[in-house]
Amino acid sequence: MLTERQELILKTIIQDFTTSHEPVGSKTVMNQLPIKVSSATIRNEMAALEEKGLLEKTHSSSGRIPSSAGYRYYLDNLVDPVKIPNSVYNRIIYQLDQPFNQVNEIVQEAAKILSDLTNYTAFAASPETYDALITGFRIVPLSEHQVMAILVTDDGNVKNQVYTLSHHSNGEEIEKAVRLINDQLTGKPLSSVSSDLLHKIANHLLSRGSAVEILDLLQDVVKDAASEQMYVDGQINLLNDYHHNDVAKIKSLYEMFDQSDEIYRLIGLVPKQESDDKKKGKVQVTLGPDLPSDLLKNYSLLTAQYSVGKYGKGTIALLGPTNMPYSQMIGLLDYFRNELARKLLDYYGRFR
């Protein structure tokens, strides 16, 4: 553990470096400390913090900059989230107060708002909807071999996918299959659509000469409806803090965010159920060395979960430079998740 004075010096250096992006010297620290300490004492304390691995020198005559360990200590022990300004508050309220028609429109807008406010890359995942009730399944023929499957749930969510059938199915055959599926599924939660239930429906379709191929469509659209939808906004902002001139690395960085598996891997770093009670409900910060790619070693990921009661939980996140203003960003993310949850609860309330 550090002494109180060492903690003050570390905190001052991190806050100054966040603003100036320049190594911080002892005189700068002395002028900003809330206590009176000589420049020589500060130099000694800075040397001690460097020995502990919390500060680094960029070259022999420079001031100090925080190390990853220094940031980690600061985030775990010293950071104080700040209240967002009224101008930011009003902007969030205004942009969320729009006539959205689906949950995913709200979540997608959330990613855009966060990116616009911070100039970082923002992520927003919709709540899981396993408990939503199925209110209807439809098949709309588009051409001789192409159809659209549509699934509607009681939370107002509508999922549709286009499929190409291996053989021509006439309208009567499709309607027969759709009626049978609706008889089996309407009023049931998405989570109840198990392999056993699908097998039962398949047997019904076979026995009545209906289009069994429709079952594959149903299974895909149910899976899509029950899963989290992830939205990313502001990928271009990654280049604001990327100091490599290596075109191949820049290309790899962009390709990473074109792959949904990589995004889920990144956002999934924070477990949904924290074992440490003190961390429950807090904004979590993962520093570059702990992120899953060396391309992100100079970034930090802030992740926060939001709850929409019985409708499930979702996630919002920010990816920005390691030397971001954590107090402001943590305060913003903490406020924003509550506003997003409120907006979603208002939306779900329309379907009670």
C-alpha contacts under 8 A as a table, 3 or more apart, distances in Angstrom:
res1	aa1	res2	aa2	distance
2	L	5	R	7.96
2	L	6	Q	5.82
2	L	7	E	6.09
3	T	6	Q	5.14
3	T	7	E	6.23
4	E	7	E	5.12
4	E	8	L	6.29
5	R	8	L	5.07
5	R	9	I	6.26
6	Q	9	I	5.08
6	Q	10	L	6.09
6	Q	45	E	6.32
6	Q	46	M	7.85
6	Q	49	L	7.34
7	E	10	L	5.11
7	E	11	K	6.02
7	E	78	L	7.59
8	L	11	K	5.14
8	L	12	T	6.06
8	L	33	L	7.16
9	I	12	T	5.08
9	I	13	I	6.16
9	I	29	V	6.79
9	I	33	L	7.22
9	I	42	I	7.63
9	I	45	E	7.86
9	I	46	M	7.57
10	L	13	I	5.21
10	L	14	I	6.26
10	L	49	L	7.79
10	L	66	P	7.85
10	L	70	G	7.52
10	L	74	Y	7.64
11	K	14	I	5.25
11	K	15	Q	6.17
11	K	74	Y	6.71
11	K	78	L	6.97
12	T	15	Q	5.21
12	T	16	D	6.07
12	T	29	V	6.43
12	T	32	Q	7.05
12	T	33	L	6.92
13	I	16	D	5.19
13	I	17	F	5.94
13	I	24	V	6.12
13	I	29	V	6.70
13	I	64	R	7.77
13	I	65	I	7.12
13	I	66	P	7.31
14	I	17	F	5.12
14	I	18	T	6.07
14	I	65	I	7.38
14	I	66	P	6.22
14	I	71	Y	7.64
14	I	323	N	7.86
15	Q	18	T	5.17
15	Q	19	T	6.65
15	Q	325	P	7.34
16	D	19	T	5.27
16	D	20	S	6.05
16	D	21	H	7.76
16	D	24	V	7.12
17	F	20	S	5.14
17	F	21	H	4.78
17	F	22	E	5.78
17	F	23	P	6.56
17	F	24	V	6.59
17	F	65	I	6.87
17	F	323	N	7.19
18	T	21	H	5.70
18	T	323	N	5.15
18	T	324	M	5.91
18	T	325	P	5.85
19	T	325	P	7.80
21	H	323	N	7.65
22	E	65	I	7.72
23	P	57	K	7.79
23	P	58	T	7.52
23	P	62	S	6.56
23	P	63	G	4.74
23	P	64	R	4.97
23	P	65	I	5.17
24	V	28	T	6.52
24	V	29	V	7.24
24	V	62	S	7.94
24	V	63	G	4.66
24	V	64	R	5.19
24	V	65	I	6.44
25	G	28	T	5.48
25	G	29	V	6.51
25	G	62	S	7.37
25	G	63	G	4.26
25	G	64	R	6.46
26	S	29	V	5.06
26	S	30	M	6.09
26	S	39	S	5.78
26	S	40	A	7.91
26	S	42	I	5.86
26	S	43	R	5.74
26	S	46	M	7.86
26	S	63	G	7.33
27	K	30	M	4.96
27	K	31	N	6.24
27	K	39	S	6.01
28	T	31	N	5.31
28	T	32	Q	6.45
29	V	32	Q	5.21
29	V	33	L	6.00
29	V	42	I	7.58
30	M	33	L	5.48
30	M	36	K	7.47
30	M	37	V	6.52
30	M	38	S	6.97
30	M	39	S	6.16
30	M	42	I	7.13
33	L	36	K	7.08
33	L	37	V	7.97
37	V	41	T	6.55
37	V	42	I	6.84
38	S	41	T	5.28
38	S	42	I	6.36
39	S	42	I	5.07
39	S	43	R	6.20
40	A	43	R	5.06
40	A	44	N	6.34
41	T	44	N	5.09
41	T	45	E	6.22
42	I	45	E	5.01
42	I	46	M	6.00
43	R	46	M	5.03
43	R	47	A	6.16
44	N	47	A	5.08
44	N	48	A	6.27
45	E	48	A	4.93
45	E	49	L	6.17
46	M	49	L	5.01
46	M	50	E	6.13
46	M	55	L	7.45
46	M	64	R	7.80
47	A	50	E	4.96
47	A	51	E	6.23
48	A	51	E	5.03
48	A	52	K	6.35
49	L	52	K	5.03
49	L	53	G	6.44
49	L	54	L	5.42
49	L	55	L	5.80
50	E	53	G	5.05
50	E	54	L	5.57
50	E	55	L	4.47
50	E	56	E	5.89
51	E	54	L	7.56
51	E	55	L	7.91
52	K	55	L	7.78
53	G	56	E	7.25
53	G	67	S	6.92
53	G	69	A	6.54
53	G	70	G	7.15
54	L	66	P	6.11
54	L	67	S	5.30
54	L	68	S	7.31
54	L	69	A	5.27
54	L	70	G	3.88
54	L	71	Y	7.60
54	L	73	Y	7.91
55	L	64	R	6.04
55	L	65	I	5.63
55	L	66	P	4.54
55	L	67	S	5.11
55	L	70	G	6.17
56	E	64	R	5.38
56	E	65	I	5.30
56	E	66	P	6.05
56	E	67	S	5.83
57	K	60	S	6.64
57	K	62	S	6.20
57	K	63	G	6.34
57	K	64	R	4.86
57	K	65	I	6.33
58	T	62	S	6.28
58	T	63	G	7.66
58	T	64	R	7.08
58	T	65	I	7.45
59	H	62	S	5.51
66	P	69	A	7.79
66	P	70	G	5.30
66	P	71	Y	6.30
67	S	70	G	4.89
67	S	71	Y	6.31
68	S	71	Y	5.14
68	S	72	R	6.15
68	S	287	L	7.16
68	S	289	P	7.71
69	A	72	R	4.94
69	A	73	Y	6.18
70	G	73	Y	5.19
70	G	74	Y	6.17
71	Y	74	Y	4.99
71	Y	75	L	6.05
72	R	75	L	5.15
72	R	76	D	6.06
72	R	287	L	7.66
73	Y	76	D	5.19
73	Y	77	N	5.88
73	Y	78	L	7.38
74	Y	77	N	5.36
74	Y	78	L	4.77
74	Y	79	V	5.84
75	L	78	L	6.02
75	L	79	V	5.28
75	L	285	V	7.67
76	D	79	V	7.25
79	V	326	Y	7.35
79	V	327	S	6.11
80	D	327	S	5.57
81	P	326	Y	7.49
81	P	327	S	4.21
81	P	328	Q	6.10
81	P	329	M	7.77
81	P	330	I	5.70
81	P	331	G	4.70
82	V	327	S	5.57
82	V	328	Q	5.48
82	V	330	I	7.79
82	V	331	G	5.21
83	K	328	Q	7.45
83	K	331	G	5.83
83	K	332	L	7.48
84	I	88	V	6.43
84	I	89	Y	6.60
84	I	328	Q	7.09
84	I	331	G	6.48
84	I	332	L	5.99
84	I	335	Y	7.91
85	P	88	V	5.41
85	P	89	Y	6.31
86	N	89	Y	4.85
86	N	90	N	6.03
87	S	90	N	5.23
87	S	91	R	6.23
88	V	91	R	5.04
88	V	92	I	6.24
88	V	117	L	7.79
89	Y	92	I	5.33
89	Y	93	I	6.32
90	N	93	I	5.16
90	N	94	Y	6.05
91	R	94	Y	5.13
91	R	95	Q	6.14
92	I	95	Q	5.31
92	I	96	L	6.09
92	I	113	I	7.17
92	I	336	F	7.80
93	I	96	L	5.35
93	I	97	D	5.97
93	I	339	E	7.86
94	Y	97	D	5.17
94	Y	98	Q	7.55
95	Q	98	Q	6.43
95	Q	113	I	7.39
96	L	106	I	7.36
96	L	109	E	7.58
96	L	110	A	7.62
96	L	340	L	7.80
96	L	343	K	7.13
97	D	343	K	7.95
100	F	103	V	7.56
100	F	105	E	6.20
100	F	106	I	6.39
101	N	105	E	7.00
102	Q	105	E	5.39
102	Q	106	I	6.96
102	Q	156	G	6.52
102	Q	157	N	5.83
102	Q	158	V	7.52
103	V	106	I	5.32
103	V	107	V	6.45
103	V	126	S	7.49
103	V	156	G	7.70
103	V	157	N	6.57
103	V	344	L	7.01
103	V	347	Y	7.53
104	N	107	V	4.95
104	N	108	Q	5.91
104	N	126	S	6.48
104	N	229	Q	7.25
105	E	108	Q	5.16
105	E	109	E	6.14
106	I	109	E	5.14
106	I	110	A	6.20
106	I	344	L	7.52
107	V	110	A	4.94
107	V	111	A	6.64
107	V	124	A	6.03
107	V	125	A	6.76
107	V	126	S	5.90
107	V	231	Y	7.41
107	V	340	L	7.96
108	Q	111	A	5.37
108	Q	112	K	6.62
108	Q	124	A	6.75
108	Q	231	Y	5.60
108	Q	232	V	7.81
109	E	112	K	5.03
109	E	113	I	6.15
110	A	113	I	5.15
110	A	114	L	6.25
110	A	124	A	6.58
110	A	340	L	7.30
111	A	114	L	5.31
111	A	115	S	6.21
111	A	122	A	5.27
111	A	123	F	5.34
111	A	124	A	5.22
111	A	231	Y	6.46
111	A	232	V	6.18
111	A	233	D	5.67
111	A	316	I	7.60
112	K	115	S	5.17
112	K	116	D	6.07
112	K	122	A	7.16
112	K	232	V	7.86
112	K	233	D	5.45
112	K	234	G	7.37
113	I	116	D	5.14
113	I	117	L	6.08
114	L	117	L	5.19
114	L	118	T	6.20
114	L	120	Y	7.89
114	L	122	A	5.93
114	L	318	L	7.74
115	S	118	T	5.37
115	S	119	N	5.30
115	S	120	Y	5.31
115	S	121	T	5.64
115	S	122	A	5.10
115	S	233	D	6.11
115	S	234	G	5.51
115	S	318	L	7.88
116	D	119	N	5.57
116	D	120	Y	7.74
116	D	234	G	7.64
119	N	234	G	7.11
119	N	237	N	6.02
120	Y	234	G	6.26
120	Y	235	Q	7.76
120	Y	237	N	5.39
120	Y	238	L	6.89
120	Y	318	L	6.52
120	Y	319	L	6.02
120	Y	320	G	5.23
121	T	232	V	7.16
121	T	233	D	5.85
121	T	234	G	4.55
121	T	235	Q	5.29
121	T	236	I	7.69
121	T	237	N	6.02
121	T	238	L	6.60
121	T	318	L	5.80
121	T	319	L	5.18
121	T	320	G	6.62
122	A	232	V	5.71
122	A	233	D	5.31
122	A	234	G	6.35
122	A	235	Q	7.98
122	A	316	I	7.52
122	A	317	A	5.75
122	A	318	L	4.63
122	A	319	L	6.38
123	F	230	M	6.98
123	F	231	Y	5.61
123	F	232	V	4.63
123	F	233	D	6.60
123	F	315	T	7.91
123	F	316	I	5.50
123	F	317	A	4.97
123	F	318	L	6.32
124	A	230	M	5.75
124	A	231	Y	5.25
124	A	232	V	6.70
124	A	314	G	7.66
124	A	315	T	5.79
124	A	316	I	4.36
124	A	317	A	6.47
125	A	228	E	5.97
125	A	229	Q	5.38
125	A	230	M	4.29
125	A	231	Y	6.26
125	A	314	G	5.41
125	A	315	T	5.06
125	A	316	I	6.27
126	S	228	E	5.27
126	S	229	Q	5.27
126	S	230	M	6.61
126	S	313	K	7.65
126	S	314	G	5.08
126	S	315	T	7.04
127	P	228	E	5.99
127	P	229	Q	7.96
127	P	307	S	7.94
127	P	308	V	7.50
127	P	311	Y	6.90
127	P	312	G	5.15
127	P	313	K	4.63
127	P	314	G	4.14
127	P	315	T	7.67
128	E	226	A	6.17
128	E	227	S	5.74
128	E	228	E	5.10
128	E	311	Y	7.41
128	E	312	G	5.48
128	E	313	K	6.29
128	E	314	G	6.83
129	T	132	A	5.37
129	T	190	L	7.45
129	T	225	A	7.24
129	T	226	A	5.05
129	T	227	S	6.92
129	T	228	E	7.69
129	T	311	Y	6.30
129	T	312	G	6.38
130	Y	189	P	6.62
130	Y	190	L	5.05
130	Y	191	S	4.75
130	Y	226	A	5.18
130	Y	227	S	7.80
131	D	189	P	5.12
131	D	190	L	6.03
131	D	191	S	6.12
131	D	310	K	7.87
131	D	311	Y	7.08
132	A	153	T	6.07
132	A	154	D	6.17
132	A	155	D	6.45
132	A	189	P	5.26
132	A	190	L	5.97
132	A	311	Y	7.36
133	L	153	T	5.35
133	L	154	D	5.37
133	L	155	D	7.76
133	L	186	T	7.53
133	L	187	G	5.49
133	L	188	K	5.22
133	L	189	P	4.09
133	L	190	L	6.13
134	I	137	F	7.84
134	I	151	L	7.42
134	I	152	V	6.10
134	I	153	T	4.42
134	I	154	D	6.35
134	I	185	L	6.60
134	I	186	T	5.23
134	I	187	G	5.42
134	I	188	K	5.67
134	I	189	P	5.97
134	I	190	L	6.46
135	T	151	L	7.88
135	T	152	V	5.58
135	T	153	T	5.07
135	T	154	D	5.92
135	T	186	T	5.15
135	T	187	G	5.90
136	G	151	L	5.94
136	G	152	V	5.24
136	G	153	T	7.03
136	G	182	N	6.38
136	G	186	T	5.96
137	F	149	A	7.44
137	F	150	I	5.71
137	F	151	L	4.65
137	F	152	V	6.48
137	F	178	V	6.85
137	F	181	I	7.53
137	F	182	N	6.20
138	R	149	A	5.86
138	R	150	I	5.04
138	R	151	L	6.55
138	R	178	V	6.37
139	I	147	V	6.53
139	I	148	M	5.64
139	I	149	A	4.68
139	I	150	I	6.27
139	I	174	I	7.19
139	I	175	E	7.69
139	I	178	V	6.98
140	V	147	V	5.51
140	V	148	M	5.07
140	V	149	A	6.54
140	V	150	I	7.89
141	P	144	E	7.52
141	P	146	Q	6.29
141	P	147	V	4.30
141	P	148	M	6.38
141	P	171	G	7.56
142	L	145	H	7.80
142	L	146	Q	5.34
142	L	147	V	4.99
142	L	148	M	6.82
143	S	146	Q	4.98
143	S	147	V	6.83
144	E	168	H	5.93
144	E	169	S	7.73
145	H	164	T	5.59
145	H	165	L	5.11
145	H	166	S	7.00
145	H	167	H	6.38
145	H	168	H	5.36
145	H	169	S	7.40
146	Q	162	V	7.10
146	Q	163	Y	5.67
146	Q	164	T	4.42
146	Q	165	L	5.95
147	V	162	V	5.78
147	V	163	Y	5.46
147	V	164	T	6.51
147	V	165	L	7.51
148	M	160	N	6.55
148	M	161	Q	5.53
148	M	162	V	4.33
148	M	163	Y	6.15
149	A	160	N	5.40
149	A	161	Q	5.40
149	A	162	V	6.37
149	A	163	Y	7.56
149	A	217	L	6.53
149	A	218	L	7.26
149	A	221	V	7.14
150	I	158	V	6.96
150	I	159	K	5.62
150	I	160	N	4.35
150	I	161	Q	6.82
150	I	221	V	7.45
151	L	158	V	5.79
151	L	159	K	5.19
151	L	160	N	6.40
151	L	221	V	6.79
151	L	222	V	7.26
151	L	225	A	7.76
152	V	156	G	6.95
152	V	157	N	5.88
152	V	158	V	4.64
152	V	159	K	6.52
153	T	156	G	5.81
153	T	157	N	5.47
153	T	158	V	6.69
154	D	157	N	7.16
154	D	351	F	6.65
155	D	348	Y	5.77
155	D	351	F	5.96
156	G	348	Y	7.50
156	G	351	F	6.74
157	N	225	A	7.94
158	V	225	A	7.93
159	K	221	V	6.67
159	K	224	D	7.45
159	K	225	A	6.06
160	N	221	V	6.81
161	Q	221	V	6.73
163	Y	217	L	7.28
165	L	168	H	6.89
165	L	169	S	7.92
165	L	213	E	7.61
169	S	173	E	6.41
169	S	174	I	6.63
169	S	211	A	7.34
170	N	173	E	5.44
170	N	174	I	6.43
171	G	174	I	5.12
171	G	175	E	6.08
172	E	175	E	5.12
172	E	176	K	6.16
173	E	176	K	5.23
173	E	177	A	6.44
173	E	210	S	5.72
173	E	211	A	6.25
174	I	177	A	5.18
174	I	178	V	6.18
174	I	210	S	7.22
174	I	211	A	6.37
174	I	214	I	7.68
175	E	178	V	5.00
175	E	179	R	6.12
176	K	179	R	5.31
176	K	180	L	6.37
176	K	210	S	6.32
177	A	180	L	5.24
177	A	181	I	6.20
177	A	205	L	6.51
177	A	210	S	5.37
177	A	211	A	6.07
177	A	212	V	7.74
177	A	214	I	7.22
178	V	181	I	5.09
178	V	182	N	6.11
179	R	182	N	5.18
179	R	183	D	6.19
180	L	183	D	5.12
180	L	184	Q	6.49
180	L	201	I	7.84
180	L	204	H	7.80
180	L	205	L	7.55
181	I	184	Q	5.17
181	I	185	L	6.07
181	I	201	I	6.86
182	N	185	L	5.08
182	N	186	T	5.22
183	D	186	T	6.22
184	Q	201	I	7.40
185	L	188	K	5.47
185	L	193	V	7.82
188	K	192	S	6.53
189	P	192	S	5.49
189	P	193	V	7.48
190	L	193	V	5.68
190	L	222	V	6.82
190	L	225	A	7.96
190	L	226	A	6.38
191	S	194	S	7.24
191	S	226	A	7.62
192	S	197	L	7.86
193	V	197	L	6.01
193	V	198	L	6.82
193	V	222	V	7.82
194	S	197	L	5.22
194	S	198	L	6.30
195	S	198	L	5.04
195	S	199	H	6.03
196	D	199	H	5.05
196	D	200	K	6.22
197	L	200	K	5.00
197	L	201	I	6.26
198	L	201	I	5.03
198	L	202	A	6.10
198	L	215	L	7.49
198	L	219	Q	7.89
199	H	202	A	4.99
199	H	203	N	6.34
200	K	203	N	5.26
200	K	204	H	6.46
201	I	204	H	5.03
201	I	205	L	6.21
202	A	205	L	5.06
202	A	206	L	6.19
202	A	212	V	6.18
202	A	215	L	6.92
203	N	206	L	5.11
203	N	207	S	6.10
204	H	207	S	5.21
204	H	208	R	6.23
205	L	208	R	5.31
205	L	209	G	6.01
205	L	210	S	4.78
205	L	211	A	6.58
205	L	212	V	5.81
206	L	209	G	5.13
206	L	210	S	6.08
206	L	211	A	7.68
206	L	212	V	6.54
207	S	210	S	7.76
211	A	214	I	5.78
211	A	215	L	7.98
212	V	215	L	5.60
212	V	216	D	7.94
213	E	216	D	5.79
213	E	217	L	7.31
214	I	217	L	5.20
214	I	218	L	6.40
215	L	218	L	5.00
215	L	219	Q	6.19
216	D	219	Q	5.16
216	D	220	D	6.29
217	L	220	D	5.32
217	L	221	V	6.23
218	L	221	V	5.35
218	L	222	V	6.04
219	Q	222	V	5.30
219	Q	223	K	6.17
220	D	223	K	5.18
220	D	224	D	6.21
221	V	224	D	5.01
221	V	225	A	6.09
222	V	225	A	5.04
222	V	226	A	6.16
223	K	226	A	5.26
223	K	227	S	6.23
224	D	227	S	5.38
228	E	314	G	7.68
230	M	264	Y	7.98
232	V	235	Q	7.35
234	G	237	N	5.46
234	G	238	L	7.70
235	Q	238	L	5.68
235	Q	254	Y	7.45
235	Q	257	F	7.63
236	I	239	L	5.98
236	I	240	N	7.78
237	N	240	N	5.32
237	N	241	D	7.74
238	L	241	D	6.12
238	L	242	Y	6.42
238	L	320	G	7.27
239	L	242	Y	4.82
239	L	243	H	7.89
241	D	320	G	7.86
241	D	321	P	6.13
242	Y	298	N	7.90
244	H	247	V	7.97
244	H	249	K	7.51
244	H	250	I	7.55
245	N	250	I	7.87
246	D	249	K	5.41
246	D	250	I	6.47
247	V	250	I	5.08
247	V	251	K	6.11
248	A	251	K	5.07
248	A	252	S	6.17
249	K	252	S	4.95
249	K	253	L	6.11
249	K	295	L	7.29
250	I	253	L	5.04
250	I	254	Y	6.42
251	K	254	Y	5.24
251	K	255	E	6.13
252	S	255	E	4.98
252	S	256	M	6.16
253	L	256	M	5.30
253	L	257	F	7.13
253	L	295	L	6.48
254	Y	257	F	5.52
254	Y	258	D	6.80
255	E	258	D	5.06
255	E	259	Q	6.80
256	M	259	Q	5.64
256	M	262	E	6.15
256	M	263	I	7.43
257	F	260	S	7.12
257	F	262	E	6.93
257	F	263	I	6.21
259	Q	262	E	5.44
259	Q	263	I	6.53
260	S	263	I	5.06
260	S	264	Y	6.18
261	D	264	Y	5.20
261	D	265	R	6.05
262	E	265	R	4.94
262	E	266	L	6.12
263	I	266	L	5.02
263	I	267	I	6.16
264	Y	267	I	5.17
264	Y	268	G	5.55
265	R	268	G	5.08
265	R	269	L	6.62
265	R	292	P	7.85
266	L	269	L	5.78
266	L	291	L	7.18
266	L	292	P	6.73
267	I	270	V	6.91
267	I	303	T	7.29
267	I	317	A	7.32
268	G	271	P	6.57
270	V	284	Q	7.28
270	V	303	T	7.31
271	P	274	E	6.11
272	K	305	Q	7.95
273	Q	280	K	7.92
274	E	277	D	6.97
274	E	279	K	6.77
274	E	280	K	5.88
275	S	280	K	7.97
276	D	279	K	5.56
276	D	280	K	6.77
277	D	280	K	5.28
279	K	282	K	5.44
279	K	284	Q	7.99
281	G	304	A	7.58
281	G	305	Q	7.08
282	K	304	A	6.88
282	K	334	D	7.69
283	V	302	L	6.57
283	V	303	T	5.69
283	V	304	A	4.78
283	V	305	Q	7.74
283	V	330	I	6.33
283	V	333	L	7.26
283	V	334	D	6.53
284	Q	302	L	5.60
284	Q	303	T	5.14
284	Q	304	A	6.36
285	V	300	S	6.83
285	V	301	L	5.64
285	V	302	L	4.56
285	V	303	T	6.46
286	T	290	D	6.30
286	T	291	L	6.76
286	T	300	S	5.71
286	T	301	L	5.09
286	T	302	L	6.51
287	L	290	D	5.61
287	L	291	L	6.55
287	L	297	K	7.61
287	L	299	Y	6.58
287	L	300	S	4.51
287	L	301	L	6.45
287	L	322	T	6.92
288	G	291	L	5.11
288	G	294	D	7.89
288	G	296	L	5.58
288	G	297	K	3.88
288	G	298	N	5.41
288	G	299	Y	4.98
288	G	300	S	5.36
288	G	301	L	7.76
288	G	322	T	7.16
289	P	294	D	7.51
289	P	296	L	7.85
289	P	297	K	5.26
289	P	298	N	8.00
290	D	297	K	7.97
291	L	294	D	7.59
291	L	296	L	6.56
291	L	297	K	7.02
291	L	300	S	7.98
291	L	301	L	7.98
292	P	296	L	7.79
293	S	296	L	5.62
293	S	297	K	7.19
294	D	297	K	5.24
295	L	298	N	7.84
296	L	299	Y	5.26
296	L	300	S	7.82
298	N	321	P	6.08
298	N	322	T	5.62
299	Y	319	L	6.61
299	Y	320	G	5.36
299	Y	321	P	4.29
299	Y	322	T	4.67
300	S	319	L	5.73
300	S	320	G	5.55
300	S	321	P	5.84
300	S	322	T	5.02
301	L	317	A	6.88
301	L	318	L	5.69
301	L	319	L	4.57
301	L	320	G	6.67
302	L	317	A	5.33
302	L	318	L	5.11
302	L	319	L	6.50
302	L	330	I	7.53
303	T	315	T	7.06
303	T	316	I	5.96
303	T	317	A	4.30
303	T	318	L	6.65
304	A	315	T	5.78
304	A	316	I	5.45
304	A	317	A	6.18
304	A	333	L	6.89
304	A	334	D	7.12
304	A	337	R	7.13
305	Q	313	K	6.81
305	Q	314	G	5.75
305	Q	315	T	4.44
305	Q	316	I	6.36
305	Q	337	R	7.14
306	Y	313	K	5.66
306	Y	314	G	5.40
306	Y	315	T	5.99
306	Y	316	I	7.62
306	Y	337	R	5.38
306	Y	338	N	6.75
306	Y	340	L	7.71
306	Y	341	A	6.16
307	S	312	G	6.20
307	S	313	K	4.44
307	S	314	G	6.52
307	S	341	A	6.18
308	V	311	Y	5.36
308	V	312	G	5.48
308	V	313	K	5.90
308	V	341	A	5.49
308	V	342	R	7.75
308	V	344	L	6.90
308	V	345	L	6.17
309	G	312	G	5.90
309	G	313	K	7.56
316	I	333	L	7.84
316	I	337	R	7.16
317	A	333	L	7.79
320	G	324	M	6.68
321	P	324	M	5.43
324	M	329	M	7.83
325	P	328	Q	5.71
325	P	329	M	6.27
326	Y	329	M	5.00
326	Y	330	I	5.74
327	S	330	I	5.46
327	S	331	G	6.13
328	Q	331	G	5.14
328	Q	332	L	6.06
329	M	332	L	5.01
329	M	333	L	6.08
330	I	333	L	5.21
330	I	334	D	5.98
331	G	334	D	5.21
331	G	335	Y	6.22
332	L	335	Y	5.27
332	L	336	F	5.93
333	L	336	F	5.00
333	L	337	R	6.12
334	D	337	R	5.67
334	D	338	N	6.91
335	Y	338	N	5.48
335	Y	339	E	6.53
336	F	339	E	5.07
336	F	340	L	6.06
337	R	340	L	5.05
337	R	341	A	6.10
338	N	341	A	5.11
338	N	342	R	6.16
339	E	342	R	5.01
339	E	343	K	6.17
340	L	343	K	5.11
340	L	344	L	6.21
341	A	344	L	5.13
341	A	345	L	6.11
342	R	345	L	5.13
342	R	346	D	6.22
343	K	346	D	5.12
343	K	347	Y	6.27
344	L	347	Y	4.91
344	L	348	Y	6.11
345	L	348	Y	5.07
345	L	349	G	6.00
346	D	349	G	5.07
346	D	350	R	6.99
347	Y	350	R	5.65
347	Y	351	F	7.83
348	Y	351	F	5.67
348	Y	352	R	7.23
349	G	352	R	5.49
